[in-house]
């Protein structure tokens, strides 16, 4: 058999295959070229957007910087822990050993084992905090209360999630969570409680650290009044919050040397005191002394846990601050510097107190050797001021996450670093925190009048310490509950490991919580009131946002009504492009019908723009936009969904409008290329382009945006292809359709460009929410007063979207819930 006969037989078999495969049509070969799998490209993107491995030098640099931001609060605890544990006189030296043993194992179990080595592993691609855990859970179970998810969102390269076996414990837990709305709401409230407690801690910790630093003046000048100390503390607070706009990177370079020197100094002093006073305190590493401490102390020993717990304050901010530094840097700094230095510092103080039980009020300052007292005093004062930085930056991070997930009023967010996108500054929250910190500091100044001046300041600090302890332990309990779900749904751990982690964490934290409850009447109510106020604000805002979205969903305009109006939409189509902003990712919003029934004209091109935040840390730029045509081509209506993660910042997109139009033009080219390539009435363009065709389109378009189209309930305008059997006829059809498509594409692109040159108008809906007349009184208060007030004082959509005022058109409407 010669070569020609082999070719003829191959051609004949190819034709027979075309006939046997359900008359797939002459476009089958072209479809195969355009419909190749995207696995390789998706894999490259996933690898690109995983947390980048840091070089050893960069890791050391970031670990050094993290000391000044993450560990200041935890590192300054030796200033006040023993006095809070023994507010009176120490009766038995063995009590010091028992307290030291509690401190050692508290630091080991909570910060080291739980947070640094377990909870930090549950980060959402480098993002930490309660909302990061919640976002991680939302991707593995349908528990979001705002149902704006779309199947295309799950195909993002950053939308990683696990699949379960139907009979597995994880699958049963998932179904249990998804079954009732009340469970979803309960989980959301749990997350909000944890978030609000971190915010409360962000208010109390600066007051604690700065007041204790200013109170150190009393050691050398006991005649100073308490009011002078408070004024000094207020001045320091104003200066501290004024530095925040410089950003985490600059602030960390300023604060990190102070904190590093502080840790080395307290570690060195600890070694000196152990050697000089009593090395027998090292027996506290045996947990037996914890049992003896409780047996001897009874109820007083139990309530003293409120002071012991202050040794781990700042741990909750450690996880929330992960967005500012990589996990490896945080772990390295803690295990190499923070943990050993803290153990030495507490052991050294305990050794000093074994010989000087009457000096518990100012044990830290009295344990400093006389020759280095003033240098250490200056370092301690500086470190105490820096200590509040951890909770301030943690507050910024969780507010940004809550904002992106619709749980906080719109505020301005500023990225302060081009290298590390997680480093942010929130001006409005910064000044609110400053005012509340000053109020807390001034509010406790005359709380008690006791003996000497230093004790008066110290007792004022104790009251604030107690309030902070309440917030800290509640945050830890919330984190434990969320981590239990993470271990089941995300990590799919064996139930024994889940039980071990949850049981051990709850035993330790519930023990501390019970001790803190005894102190509620002494000031522990303060963080509860602060958290309750923020919880009210966040939940009411989320409730109003949910009701607005439900109204938009239920009042969507039917496509039949739009088609019935005809290509002109029953109006005069004037040159230009109208960008109609909506919260809907599918369907025509009610605001559009309200617009065209009250105005006599509409733009030649209408684009419905939905800016949507997803429960992912970021959306790659290549996958930012989803574009879809609505209705027939001569209607010139499109939809564009711009997707963001909670780490992304829409305000940073100064060229958002340009990128949107580039995406639209690219979609038209892609649609024209696909036109005539399908044998069905509706052709999904999602994920169909190959690397070659994609790169060719990108080169023609001159930008790097990738466009995908998603299925919708609208009518597709892609023409169906009549299958033919002859390959030769098929190739002629391809060339013919290519010519027609090219001409159509050119005409539409010219039309779009001319409309763009004529002007772009941004149409925003100004929706007013009102409670129905028959609604309950609490709903009327929440909607008509609280939500309305928050809407009035928060930043407008036009500011968030960076819309120029000269091209802004607001369309108002009122709806009742």
C-alpha positions in Angstrom: 0.0 0.0 0.0 1.5 3.3 -1.1 1.5 6.6 0.8 -1.3 8.1 -1.3 -3.6 5.1 -0.5 -2.9 5.5 3.2 -3.8 9.1 3.1 -7.0 8.3 1.2 -8.0 5.7 3.7 -7.2 8.1 6.6 -9.4 10.8 5.0 -12.2 8.3 4.4 -12.1 7.1 8.0 -12.1 10.7 9.2 -15.2 11.4 7.2 -16.9 8.2 8.5 -16.0 9.3 12.1 -17.7 12.6 11.4 -20.8 10.9 10.2 -20.9 8.5 13.2 -20.4 11.1 15.9 -23.9 12.5 15.8 -23.3 14.8 12.8 -21.1 17.1 14.8 -20.5 19.3 11.9 -17.7 20.7 9.9 -16.6 23.0 12.7 -15.6 20.0 15.0 -11.9 20.4 14.2 -12.0 24.1 15.0 -13.9 23.4 18.2 -11.3 21.0 19.2 -8.5 23.6 18.7 -10.5 26.2 20.7 -11.8 23.8 23.4 -8.5 22.4 24.7 -8.2 21.9 28.5 -7.0 24.8 30.6 -5.4 22.6 33.2 -1.8 23.6 32.3 -2.6 27.3 32.3 -4.6 27.1 35.5 -1.8 25.3 37.2 0.6 28.0 36.3 -1.7 30.6 37.7 -2.3 28.7 40.9 1.5 28.4 41.4 1.9 32.1 40.6 -0.6 33.2 43.3 0.5 30.8 46.1 2.4 32.5 48.9 5.8 33.2 47.4 8.7 31.6 49.1 10.9 34.2 50.7 14.7 34.1 50.5 16.6 33.5 53.8 17.7 37.1 53.9 14.2 38.5 53.3 12.8 36.1 55.8 15.2 37.4 58.5 14.4 41.0 57.6 10.6 40.4 57.9 11.1 38.4 61.1 13.0 41.4 62.5 10.2 43.8 61.4 7.5 41.6 62.8 9.0 42.2 66.3 8.0 45.8 66.2 4.5 45.2 65.0 3.4 41.8 66.2 5.1 41.1 69.5 5.2 44.5 71.3 2.1 43.7 73.3 3.1 40.2 74.2 6.7 41.3 75.0 5.8 44.0 77.5 3.6 41.8 79.7 6.5 41.3 82.2 5.9 44.9 83.3 2.6 44.1 85.1 1.8 40.3 85.2 3.1 39.6 88.7 1.5 42.6 90.3 -1.9 41.7 88.7 -1.5 38.1 90.0 -0.6 39.2 93.5 -2.2 42.7 94.0 -1.5 42.4 97.8 1.5 40.9 99.6 2.9 37.5 98.7 2.3 35.2 101.6 4.2 32.1 100.6 7.3 31.9 98.3 5.9 28.7 96.8 3.1 30.8 95.4 5.6 32.6 93.2 6.9 29.2 91.9 3.3 28.1 91.2 2.5 31.4 89.4 5.7 31.1 87.3 4.7 27.5 86.4 1.3 28.7 85.2 3.0 31.4 83.1 5.4 29.0 81.5 2.7 26.5 80.5 0.3 29.3 79.4 3.0 30.6 77.1 3.8 27.1 75.8 0.2 25.9 75.2 -1.5 29.1 73.8 1.0 31.3 71.9 3.5 28.6 71.0 1.6 25.4 70.3 -1.9 26.7 69.5 -1.3 29.9 67.6 2.2 29.8 66.2 2.2 26.2 65.1 -1.5 25.4 64.5 -3.7 28.4 64.1 -1.2 30.2 61.9 -1.3 27.2 59.5 -5.0 28.0 59.0 -4.3 31.3 57.3 -6.1 32.1 54.1 -3.1 32.4 51.8 -1.3 34.6 54.3 -4.3 36.4 55.7 -5.2 35.9 59.4 -7.9 36.8 61.8 -11.4 35.6 62.4 -12.8 36.8 59.0 -10.0 34.9 57.2 -11.1 31.7 59.0 -14.7 32.5 58.0 -13.8 33.1 54.4 -12.0 29.8 54.4 -15.1 28.1 55.7 -17.3 29.9 53.2 -15.4 28.3 50.3 -15.9 24.8 51.7 -19.6 25.1 52.7 -22.4 27.3 51.5 -22.7 29.3 54.7 -22.6 32.9 53.4 -25.7 34.8 54.4 -25.6 36.9 51.2 -26.3 34.4 48.4 -24.3 36.1 45.6 -22.1 33.1 44.7 -21.8 32.0 41.1 -20.4 28.8 39.8 -17.7 30.7 37.9 -16.4 32.1 41.2 -15.4 28.5 42.2 -13.2 28.2 39.1 -10.9 31.0 40.2 -7.3 29.8 40.7 -7.3 31.3 44.2 -10.7 29.6 45.1 -9.2 26.5 46.6 -11.4 24.1 48.4 -11.7 20.4 49.2 -14.3 17.8 48.1 -15.8 15.4 50.6 -17.0 11.8 50.5 -20.8 11.9 50.9 -20.6 9.7 54.0 -17.7 11.4 55.7 -17.9 13.3 58.9 -16.9 16.5 57.0 -19.7 16.1 54.6 -22.2 15.5 57.4 -20.9 18.6 59.2 -21.2 20.6 56.0 -24.8 19.6 55.4 -25.6 20.3 59.1 -24.3 23.9 58.7 -26.0 24.5 55.4 -29.4 23.1 56.4 -30.8 26.0 58.4 -30.3 29.8 58.0 -30.2 30.2 61.8 -27.0 28.2 61.9 -25.4 30.4 59.2 -26.5 33.5 61.2 -25.1 32.0 64.4 -21.8 31.3 62.8 -21.7 34.9 61.4 -22.5 36.3 64.8 -19.7 34.2 66.4 -17.3 35.6 63.8 -18.5 39.2 64.5 -18.1 38.7 68.3 -14.5 37.6 67.8 -13.9 40.6 65.5 -15.5 43.1 67.8 -13.4 41.8 70.7 -10.2 42.3 68.7 -11.4 45.9 68.0 -12.1 46.3 71.7 -8.6 45.1 72.5 -7.3 47.5 69.9 -8.8 50.3 72.0 -7.7 49.0 75.5 -4.2 47.9 74.7 -2.8 51.3 73.7 -4.4 52.7 76.9 -2.7 50.0 79.0 0.7 50.2 77.4 1.0 54.0 77.3 -0.4 54.5 80.8 2.0 52.0 82.2 4.9 53.7 80.4 3.9 57.1 81.7 3.3 55.7 85.1 7.0 54.7 85.3 7.7 58.4 85.9 6.3 57.9 89.3 9.2 55.8 90.3 11.6 58.7 90.3 9.1 61.5 90.9 6.5 60.2 93.4 5.2 63.7 94.0 3.6 64.1 90.5 -0.2 64.0 90.4 -2.1 61.3 88.7 -3.6 63.9 86.3 -0.1 64.8 85.0 0.5 61.1 84.2 -2.7 61.0 82.3 -1.9 64.1 80.3 1.5 62.6 79.4 -0.2 59.4 78.3 -2.7 61.3 76.1 0.1 63.2 74.4 1.9 59.9 73.7 -1.3 58.3 72.3 -1.8 61.2 69.9 1.7 60.9 68.7 1.4 57.1 68.3 -1.8 57.3 66.2 -0.4 60.1 64.1 2.5 57.8 63.0 0.1 55.2 61.5 -0.4 56.9 58.2 3.3 56.2 57.3 2.4 52.5 57.0 3.4 49.3 58.6 6.8 49.0 56.8 8.1 52.4 58.0 6.6 52.0 61.5 8.0 48.5 61.9 11.5 49.7 60.9 11.2 52.4 63.6 9.8 50.1 66.3 11.6 46.8 65.6 15.0 47.9 67.0 13.3 49.1 70.2 11.5 45.8 70.7 14.5 43.6 69.8 16.7 45.5 72.3 13.8 45.2 74.8 13.7 41.4 74.5 17.4 41.0 74.8 17.5 43.3 77.8 14.7 41.5 79.7 16.3 38.1 78.8 19.7 39.3 80.1 18.2 40.7 83.3 16.3 37.5 83.8 19.5 35.5 83.6 21.2 37.9 86.1 18.4 37.7 88.6 18.2 33.9 88.4 21.9 33.7 89.1 21.9 36.4 91.9 18.7 35.6 93.9 17.3 32.1 93.6 17.9 29.6 90.8 15.5 27.2 92.5 12.6 28.9 90.6 13.5 26.8 87.6 11.7 23.9 89.2 8.6 25.8 88.0 9.0 23.9 84.7 7.5 21.0 86.5 3.6 21.1 86.2 3.3 19.7 89.7 3.6 23.2 91.1 0.5 24.2 89.3 -1.5 21.6 91.2 0.1 22.7 94.5 -0.7 26.4 93.7 -4.4 25.8 93.3 -4.6 23.4 96.3 -3.0 26.0 98.5 -4.6 29.1 97.1 -8.2 28.0 96.8 -10.6 30.6 95.4 -7.9 33.3 95.6 -5.6 31.2 93.5 -8.3 30.7 91.0 -9.2 34.4 90.6 -5.5 35.2 90.3 -5.6 33.5 86.9 -6.9 36.8 85.6 -3.4 38.2 86.2 -1.7 35.1 84.8 -3.7 35.4 81.6 -2.1 38.8 81.0 1.1 37.0 80.1 -0.5 35.9 76.9 -2.3 39.1 75.9 -1.3 40.1 72.4 -1.5 36.5 71.1 -4.8 37.1 69.5 -3.3 40.0 67.5 -0.5 37.7 66.4 -2.9 35.8 64.1 -4.7 38.9 62.8 -1.3 40.5 61.9 -0.4 37.7 59.5 -1.5 39.9 56.5 1.4 42.2 57.2 4.1 39.5 57.5 4.5 35.9 56.2 3.8 33.0 58.5 7.4 31.8 58.5 8.7 35.2 59.6 6.2 35.3 62.5 7.1 31.8 63.6 10.8 32.4 63.4 10.7 35.6 65.5 8.6 33.9 68.2 10.6 30.7 68.5 14.0 32.3 68.3 13.6 35.6 70.2 10.3 36.1 71.9 9.6 32.8 73.6 13.0 32.2 75.2 13.4 35.8 76.3 9.9 35.9 77.9 10.7 32.7 79.8 13.9 34.1 81.1 12.3 37.4 82.1 9.5 35.8 84.1 11.9 33.4 85.7 14.2 36.3 86.7 11.3 38.3 88.2 10.2 35.2 90.2 13.7 34.7 91.5 13.8 38.3 92.7 10.4 38.0 94.4 11.5 34.9 96.2 13.8 37.2 98.2 11.8 40.4 98.0 8.1 39.6 98.5 7.2 43.1 99.5 8.3 44.5 96.1 5.5 42.9 94.0 3.9 46.3 93.1 6.9 47.4 91.0 8.8 44.1 90.8 10.1 44.7 87.2 11.7 48.1 87.9 13.1 47.0 91.3 14.7 43.9 89.8 16.8 46.0 87.4 20.4 46.3 88.5 21.2 49.8 89.7 24.0 50.4 87.2 21.7 50.0 84.2 18.4 51.2 85.7 17.9 54.4 83.6 18.9 52.9 80.2 16.5 50.0 80.9 13.8 52.4 82.1 14.0 54.4 78.9 13.9 51.2 76.8 10.9 49.9 78.9 9.0 53.1 78.4 9.6 53.1 74.6 8.7 49.4 74.4 5.5 49.9 76.4 4.5 52.6 73.9 5.3 50.4 71.0 3.3 47.5 72.5 0.0 48.8 71.2 1.1 48.6 67.6 0.2 45.0 67.4 -3.5 45.5 68.1 -3.7 48.7 66.0 -2.5 47.0 62.8 -4.6 43.9 63.7 -7.7 46.2 63.9 -6.9 47.6 60.4 -6.6 44.1 58.9 -9.9 42.8 60.3 -11.8 46.0 59.4 -10.6 45.6 55.8 -11.8 42.0 55.7 -15.1 42.8 57.3 -15.6 45.6 54.8 -15.0 43.4 51.8 -17.5 40.8 53.1 -20.3 43.3 53.7 -20.1 43.4 57.5 -18.8 46.9 58.0 -19.7 50.4 56.7 -17.7 51.7 53.8 -14.5 53.4 55.0 -11.4 54.5 53.2 -8.6 51.9 53.0 -5.1 52.9 52.0 -2.4 50.5 50.9 0.9 51.7 52.4 3.3 49.3 50.7 3.8 48.4 47.0 5.7 45.2 48.0 3.3 43.8 50.6 -0.3 44.4 49.7 -1.5 43.3 53.1 0.0 46.3 54.8 -2.9 48.8 55.0 -4.0 51.9 56.9 -7.6 52.9 57.6 -7.7 56.6 58.5 -11.3 56.8 59.8 -10.7 53.8 62.2 -7.4 55.1 63.2 -8.8 58.4 64.6 -11.8 56.6 66.2 -9.4 54.3 68.0 -7.4 57.3 69.2 -10.5 59.1 70.6 -11.7 56.0 72.4 -8.2 55.2 73.7 -8.0 58.7 75.2 -11.5 58.3 76.7 -10.6 55.0 78.3 -7.3 56.4 79.7 -8.9 59.5 81.1 -11.9 57.6 82.4 -9.9 55.5 84.8 -7.7 58.3 86.2 -9.7 58.8 89.4 -11.0 55.3 89.8 -9.2 54.7 93.1 -7.3 56.7 95.7 -4.8 54.6 97.6 -1.4 54.8 99.4 1.5 56.1 97.4 1.4 57.7 93.9 2.9 54.8 92.0 0.4 52.3 93.4 -2.4 54.6 92.3 -1.2 54.6 88.7 -0.6 50.8 89.0 -4.1 50.1 90.2 -5.5 52.2 87.4 -3.6 50.1 85.0 -4.9 46.9 86.7 -8.5 47.9 86.0 -7.7 48.4 82.3 -5.7 45.1 82.2 -8.7 43.3 83.5 -10.9 44.8 80.8 -8.4 43.8 78.1 -8.2 40.2 79.6 -11.9 39.8 79.1 -11.6 40.7 75.4 -8.6 38.5 74.8 -10.1 35.3 76.3 -13.3 35.7 74.3 -11.3 36.1 71.0 -9.4 32.9 71.9 -12.6 31.0 72.5 -14.0 32.1 69.2 -10.8 31.2 67.4 -11.0 27.7 69.0 -14.5 27.1 67.7 -13.7 28.3 64.2 -10.5 26.2 64.2 -12.6 23.1 65.0 -14.6 23.6 61.9 -11.5 24.3 59.9 -9.9 21.1 61.0 -13.1 19.2 60.0 -14.1 20.9 56.7 -10.8 22.2 55.4 -8.0 20.0 56.8 -10.2 16.9 57.2 -8.3 15.8 60.3 -9.1 12.6 62.1 -11.7 13.2 64.8 -9.3 12.2 67.6 -7.0 15.1 66.6 -9.9 17.5 66.4 -11.1 16.4 69.8 -7.6 16.7 71.3 -7.1 20.2 70.0 -10.5 21.5 70.8 -10.7 19.8 74.3 -7.2 21.0 75.4 -7.9 24.6 74.1 -11.3 24.8 75.7 -10.1 23.5 79.0 -7.3 26.2 79.2 -9.4 29.1 77.8 -12.6 28.3 79.8 -10.5 28.2 82.9 -9.2 31.6 82.2 -12.6 32.8 81.2 -14.1 31.7 84.5 -11.4 33.6 86.4 -12.0 36.7 84.3 -15.8 36.6 85.1 -15.0 37.3 88.8 -13.4 40.6 87.6 -16.3 41.9 85.5 -17.6 44.3 88.2 -14.0 45.7 88.4 -13.9 46.9 84.8 -14.3 43.7 82.8 -17.6 45.1 81.5 -15.8 47.8 79.5 -14.7 45.5 76.5 -18.2 43.9 76.6 -19.8 47.3 76.1 -17.3 48.4 73.4 -17.7 45.0 71.6 -21.5 45.2 71.9 -21.5 48.7 70.2 -19.4 47.5 67.3 -21.4 44.2 67.1 -24.6 46.3 66.7 -23.0 48.4 64.0 -21.6 45.5 62.0 -24.7 43.3 62.3 -27.2 46.1 61.4 -25.0 47.0 58.4 -24.9 43.4 57.3 -28.6 43.0 57.8 -29.3 46.1 55.7 -27.0 45.0 53.0 -28.6 41.6 52.9 -32.1 43.1 52.6 -31.0 45.4 49.8 -29.6 42.5 47.9 -32.7 40.4 48.4 -34.8 43.3 47.2 -32.6 43.6 44.1 -33.0 39.9 43.5 -36.7 39.7 43.8 -37.4 42.9 41.8 -35.2 42.0 38.8 -36.6 43.0 35.4 -37.6 40.2 33.2 -35.8 39.7 29.9 -39.1 39.4 28.1 -40.0 42.9 29.1 -36.6 44.2 27.9 -37.0 42.4 24.5 -40.5 43.7 24.2 -39.1 47.3 24.2 -37.1 46.6 21.1 -33.5 47.6 20.3 -34.2 51.3 21.2 -35.6 50.2 24.6 -38.6 52.5 23.9 -36.4 55.5 24.2 -34.0 57.7 22.3 -30.6 56.0 22.2 -28.1 58.9 22.5 -24.3 58.5 21.7 -22.3 57.4 24.7 -21.9 54.5 27.2 -23.8 54.2 30.4 -22.3 52.1 33.2 -25.1 51.0 35.4 -23.7 49.9 38.8 -25.6 47.1 40.5 -25.1 44.5 43.2 -26.6 41.8 41.0 -24.3 39.4 39.1 -27.2 38.2 36.9 -30.4 39.7 35.6 -31.4 43.3 34.9 -31.7 45.4 38.1 -34.8 47.2 39.1 -32.9 50.5 39.1 -32.7 50.2 35.3 -36.4 50.0 34.8 -36.8 52.9 37.2 -34.3 54.9 35.1 -35.8 54.2 31.6 -39.4 54.8 32.8 -38.5 58.3 34.2 -36.1 59.6 31.6 -36.7 60.0 27.8 -33.3 58.8 26.6 -30.7 56.1 27.3 -27.1 55.6 26.0 -26.3 53.7 22.9 -24.4 51.2 24.9 -25.4 50.0 28.4 -23.1 48.0 30.6 -24.3 46.6 33.9 -21.3 46.7 36.3 -21.3 44.5 39.4 -18.3 45.0 41.8 -18.4 41.8 43.9 -16.2 40.7 46.7 -15.6 37.0 47.1 -14.5 34.9 50.1 -10.9 34.7 48.7 -7.9 36.7 49.7 -7.3 38.0 46.2 -8.6 37.6 42.6 -5.7 37.5 40.0 -5.8 40.4 37.6 -6.1 37.9 34.7 -9.4 36.7 36.1 -10.8 39.9 37.4 -13.6 40.5 34.9 -16.5 38.4 33.7 -18.2 39.7 30.6 -21.6 38.7 29.1 -23.8 40.0 26.3 -27.4 40.6 27.3 -30.0 40.2 24.6 -29.4 40.4 20.8 -26.5 42.3 19.4 -28.5 45.3 18.2 -29.5 46.0 21.9 -25.8 46.8 22.7 -26.2 45.7 26.3 -23.5 43.9 28.3 -22.8 42.8 31.8 -19.4 43.1 33.5 -18.7 41.5 36.9 -15.5 42.8 38.5 -14.4 40.4 41.2 -12.2 41.2 44.2 -10.9 39.4 47.2 -10.8 40.9 50.7 -7.1 41.7 50.3 -7.7 43.6 47.0 -8.4 47.3 47.0 -10.8 48.7 44.4 -9.7 52.3 45.1 -6.2 51.4 43.9 -7.5 50.7 40.4 -7.0 54.1 39.0 -7.5 52.7 35.5 -10.6 50.7 36.3 -12.7 52.3 33.5 -9.9 51.6 31.0 -9.6 48.0 32.1 -13.3 47.5 31.9 -13.5 48.8 28.3 -10.4 46.8 27.3 -12.2 43.7 28.7 -15.3 44.6 26.8 -13.4 45.0 23.5 -11.6 41.7 24.1 -14.9 40.0 24.8 -16.3 41.2 21.5 -13.2 39.9 19.6 -13.5 36.6 21.4 -17.2 36.3 20.8 -16.7 37.1 17.1 -14.0 34.4 16.9 -16.3 31.9 18.6 -19.3 32.8 16.5 -20.3 30.0 14.2 -18.1 27.5 16.1 -20.9 25.8 18.0 -23.8 23.6 17.1 -26.0 24.7 19.9 -28.1 27.8 20.4 -26.1 28.9 23.4 -22.4 28.7 23.6 -20.5 29.2 26.9 -17.2 31.0 26.4 -16.0 30.1 29.9 -12.6 28.5 29.8 -12.8 27.7 26.0 -9.9 29.7 24.8 -6.5 28.0 24.3 -3.2 29.6 25.2 -2.5 30.3 21.5 -5.8 32.0 20.7 -5.7 33.8 24.1 -2.3 35.2 23.5 -3.2 36.2 20.0 -6.2 38.2 21.2 -4.2 39.8 24.0 -1.6 40.9 21.5 -4.3 42.4 19.3 -5.8 44.1 22.2 -2.6 45.4 23.7 -3.4 44.5 27.3 -3.2 41.6 29.7 -6.8 41.1 30.7 -8.4 37.7 30.3 -12.1 37.7 29.7 -14.4 34.9 30.6 -18.1 34.7 30.0 -20.6 33.0 32.2 -23.9 31.4 31.7 -26.9 33.5 32.5 -30.7 33.4 32.1 -30.5 35.8 29.2 -30.8 35.0 25.5 -27.6 34.3 23.7 -27.0 36.0 20.4 -24.6 33.4 19.1 -25.9 31.9 15.9 -26.2 28.2 15.5 -24.3 26.3 12.9 -25.9 24.0 10.4 -23.7 20.9 10.3 -22.4 19.7 7.0 -20.6 16.5 6.2 -17.9 17.4 3.7 -14.6 18.6 5.1 -14.0 20.6 2.0 -17.4 22.3 2.4 -16.6 22.8 6.1 -13.4 24.6 5.4 -15.2 26.9 2.9 -17.8 27.5 5.6 -15.0 28.4 8.1 -13.5 30.9 5.7 -16.9 32.4 5.0 -17.9 32.7 8.6 -14.4 34.1 9.5 -14.9 36.8 6.9 -18.4 37.7 8.1 -17.4 37.5 11.8 -14.4 39.7 11.1 -16.5 42.3 9.4 -19.1 42.2 12.2 -16.4 42.5 14.8 -14.8 45.5 13.1 -18.2 47.3 12.9 -19.1 46.7 16.5 -15.7 47.7 17.8 -15.8 50.9 15.8 -19.3 51.5 17.2 -18.1 50.9 20.8 -15.1 53.2 20.3 -17.3 56.0 18.9 -19.7 55.6 21.9 -16.8 55.7 24.3 -15.4 58.9 22.6 -18.9 60.5 22.9 -18.8 60.1 26.7 -19.2 57.7 29.6 -21.7 58.2 32.4 -21.7 56.3 35.6 -25.2 55.5 36.8 -25.4 54.7 40.5 -28.5 53.7 42.4 -29.2 55.7 45.6 -31.4 53.2 47.4 -33.1 54.3 50.6 -34.2 51.4 52.9 -37.2 51.8 55.2 -38.9 49.5 57.6 -42.5 48.6 56.9 -45.2 50.3 59.0 -46.2 47.0 60.5 -42.6 46.0 61.4 -41.6 45.5 65.0 -40.1 48.4 67.0 -36.6 46.9 67.1 -36.6 46.5 63.3 -37.7 50.1 62.8 -34.9 51.3 65.1 -32.3 49.2 63.4 -33.3 50.1 59.8 -34.8 53.6 60.0 -32.3 55.0 62.5 -29.1 52.9 62.9 -28.7 51.7 59.3 -29.9 55.1 57.9 -27.3 56.9 60.1 -24.5 54.6 59.1 -25.4 55.0 55.4 -25.3 58.8 55.9 -21.9 59.0 57.5 -20.1 56.3 55.6 -18.3 56.9 52.2 -20.5 56.9 49.2 -20.2 54.4 46.4 -19.0 57.1 44.0 -16.0 57.6 46.2 -15.3 54.0 46.7 -15.6 53.3 43.0 -13.5 56.4 42.2 -16.1 57.8 39.9 -15.5 61.4 38.7 -18.3 63.8 39.8 -18.7 65.3 36.3 -19.8 61.9 34.9 -21.9 60.7 37.8 -25.7 60.2 37.7 -27.6 59.1 40.8 -30.9 57.4 40.5 -32.9 57.3 43.7 -35.5 54.8 44.9 -37.1 53.7 48.1 -38.0 50.2 49.2 -39.5 48.7 52.4 -38.3 45.6 54.3 
